[in-house]
Amino acid sequence: MSAYTLRFGFDELVIPILGRNDNVLLLYGHAALAGDDEGFAVVEVELAEGTRLVPSGNAESGRPAPFADELFRRIAGVIENDRTVLGRHAAMEWADMVERHRAAA
């Protein structure tokens, strides 16, 4: 199995609040996806104005930053879920990229 990375751009990513999408919090940016032929995970998020989020340790000192750490988990949860619009889009981009690499090999 090969290892791949992909930069996935997102616009108007909706974070559900208490399981509802009607209290809209829209986010814009890019996510770094990494994985293999079987699938991907979000390993980093860069918001539109340059704020970078990783799975944990988002404080300047590398220590946990509860809000930023939770925000990363929420964003990754949307992108990694193929039942969301953005998740389906990310899955399709990932599958296309994997197929291009296989065809080139």
C-alpha positions as CSV (number, residue, x, y, z in Angstrom):
1,M,0.0,0.0,0.0
2,S,1.2,3.5,-0.8
3,A,1.0,6.5,1.4
4,Y,-0.6,9.6,0.0
5,T,-1.3,13.2,1.0
6,L,-3.8,15.7,-0.4
7,R,-4.6,19.3,0.3
8,F,-8.4,19.6,0.4
9,G,-10.0,23.0,0.2
10,F,-13.3,23.7,1.9
11,D,-15.8,26.6,1.8
12,E,-18.7,27.0,4.2
13,L,-17.9,24.0,6.4
14,V,-20.8,23.8,8.8
15,I,-20.1,22.7,12.4
16,P,-23.2,21.2,14.0
17,I,-24.0,22.6,17.4
18,L,-25.9,20.3,19.7
19,G,-26.6,18.1,16.7
20,R,-28.2,20.8,14.7
21,N,-27.0,22.7,11.6
22,D,-29.3,25.7,12.0
23,N,-27.0,27.6,14.3
24,V,-24.5,28.2,11.5
25,L,-20.8,28.5,12.1
26,L,-19.1,28.6,8.7
27,L,-15.4,27.9,8.2
28,Y,-13.2,28.3,5.2
29,G,-9.7,26.9,4.6
30,H,-7.8,23.8,3.7
31,A,-7.2,20.4,5.3
32,A,-4.2,18.2,4.9
33,L,-5.4,14.6,4.3
34,A,-3.1,11.7,4.7
35,G,-3.6,8.0,4.2
36,D,-3.4,5.1,1.9
37,D,-5.5,3.1,-0.7
38,E,-8.0,2.3,2.1
39,G,-8.8,5.9,3.1
40,F,-7.6,9.1,4.7
41,A,-7.6,11.1,7.9
42,V,-7.3,14.8,8.5
43,V,-3.9,15.6,9.9
44,E,-3.9,19.4,9.8
45,V,-6.3,22.2,9.2
46,E,-5.4,25.7,8.0
47,L,-8.2,28.2,8.3
48,A,-8.6,30.9,5.7
49,E,-6.6,33.6,7.6
50,G,-3.7,31.3,8.3
51,T,-4.6,29.7,11.7
52,R,-3.2,26.2,11.8
53,L,-4.8,23.4,13.8
54,V,-3.5,19.9,14.5
55,P,-5.2,17.0,16.4
56,S,-4.0,18.2,19.8
57,G,-1.5,20.6,21.4
58,N,-2.7,23.8,19.6
59,A,-1.4,26.2,22.2
60,E,1.8,28.1,21.3
61,S,3.7,26.0,23.8
62,G,2.4,22.8,22.1
63,R,0.2,22.1,25.1
64,P,-3.5,21.3,24.8
65,A,-5.8,24.2,23.9
66,P,-9.2,22.9,24.6
67,F,-11.2,25.1,22.2
68,A,-8.8,24.8,19.3
69,D,-8.3,21.1,19.9
70,E,-12.1,20.6,19.9
71,L,-12.5,22.8,16.8
72,F,-10.0,20.6,14.9
73,R,-11.9,17.5,16.0
74,R,-15.2,19.0,14.8
75,I,-13.7,20.1,11.4
76,A,-12.0,16.7,10.9
77,G,-15.3,14.9,11.8
78,V,-17.2,16.7,9.0
79,I,-14.5,16.1,6.4
80,E,-13.9,12.4,7.3
81,N,-17.6,11.6,7.4
82,D,-18.8,10.6,3.9
83,R,-22.4,11.2,4.9
84,T,-21.8,15.0,4.9
85,V,-21.6,17.0,1.7
86,L,-18.0,18.0,2.3
87,G,-17.1,14.5,3.4
88,R,-18.4,13.0,0.2
89,H,-16.5,15.6,-1.8
90,A,-13.3,14.8,0.2
91,A,-13.8,11.1,-0.4
92,M,-14.3,11.6,-4.1
93,E,-11.1,13.8,-4.4
94,W,-9.2,11.2,-2.4
95,A,-10.4,8.3,-4.6
96,D,-9.6,10.3,-7.7
97,M,-6.1,11.0,-6.5
98,V,-5.5,7.4,-5.5
99,E,-6.7,6.2,-8.9
100,R,-4.4,8.7,-10.7
101,H,-1.4,7.4,-8.7
102,R,-2.3,3.8,-9.5
103,A,-2.7,4.6,-13.2
104,A,0.7,6.3,-13.3
105,A,2.5,3.4,-11.6
